[in-house]
């Protein structure tokens, strides 16, 4: 597996996490449906450096968001199918 593919896999997982964090924090009891991760962004062709930059930006934004939420929001619930 090439470097860009590994980085793209990390970016995809991070994007799914960021989306789920957003749903949990903005909706009451959201449904977190399964996602075909291999199909997310599959049509994009990016260089490894661009993928890494996007991953870092998304990861930092997610960590910053989680670091700033009030204590009670850590107990918000969601459902899964």
C-alpha positions as CSV (number, residue, x, y, z in Angstrom):
1,X,0.0,0.0,0.0
2,X,1.5,3.3,-1.0
3,X,2.1,6.3,1.2
4,X,-0.7,8.3,-0.3
5,X,-3.2,5.5,0.1
6,X,-2.3,5.1,3.8
7,X,-2.6,8.9,4.3
8,X,-5.9,8.9,2.4
9,X,-7.2,6.2,4.7
10,X,-6.3,8.3,7.8
11,X,-8.0,11.3,6.2
12,X,-11.1,9.4,5.5
13,X,-11.3,8.0,9.1
14,X,-10.7,11.5,10.5
15,X,-13.4,13.0,8.2
16,X,-15.9,10.4,9.5
17,X,-14.9,11.2,13.1
18,X,-15.3,14.9,12.5
19,X,-18.7,14.5,11.0
20,X,-19.9,12.3,13.8
21,X,-18.6,14.7,16.5
22,X,-20.5,17.5,14.7
23,X,-23.7,15.4,14.6
24,X,-23.5,14.5,18.3
25,X,-22.8,18.1,19.4
26,X,-25.5,19.7,17.2
27,X,-28.3,17.2,17.1
28,X,-30.4,15.6,19.8
29,X,-29.8,11.8,19.8
30,X,-28.6,11.6,16.2
31,X,-28.4,8.4,14.3
32,X,-24.8,7.5,13.3
33,X,-25.3,5.3,10.2
34,X,-22.7,3.1,8.8
35,X,-20.5,4.6,6.0
36,X,-18.7,2.8,3.3
37,X,-15.3,4.5,4.1
38,X,-13.7,3.2,0.9
39,X,-16.3,5.2,-1.2
40,X,-15.7,8.5,0.6
41,X,-13.8,10.8,-1.7
42,X,-12.7,7.9,-3.8
43,X,-12.9,10.0,-7.0
44,X,-10.3,12.6,-5.6
45,X,-6.7,12.2,-6.7
46,X,-4.4,14.1,-4.4
47,X,-0.7,14.2,-3.7
48,X,0.5,12.8,-0.4
49,X,1.4,16.2,0.9
50,X,-2.1,17.6,0.2
51,X,-3.7,14.6,1.9
52,X,-1.5,15.1,4.9
53,X,-2.2,18.8,5.1
54,X,-6.0,18.1,5.0
55,X,-5.7,15.5,7.6
56,X,-3.7,17.7,9.9
57,X,-6.2,20.6,9.5
58,X,-9.2,18.4,10.2
59,X,-7.5,16.7,13.1
60,X,-6.5,19.9,14.8
61,X,-10.0,21.4,14.3
62,X,-11.6,18.3,15.8
63,X,-9.3,18.3,18.8
64,X,-9.8,22.0,19.3
65,X,-13.5,21.5,19.2
66,X,-13.5,18.7,21.7
67,X,-11.2,20.6,24.0
68,X,-13.6,23.5,24.1
69,X,-16.9,21.7,24.8
70,X,-18.5,22.0,28.3
71,X,-18.4,18.9,30.6
72,X,-22.1,18.0,30.1
73,X,-21.7,17.7,26.3
74,X,-19.3,14.8,26.9
75,X,-22.3,12.8,27.9
76,X,-24.4,13.4,24.8
77,X,-25.8,10.3,23.2
78,X,-26.3,9.0,19.7
79,X,-27.7,5.8,18.2
80,X,-26.2,3.5,15.6
81,X,-27.7,1.1,13.2
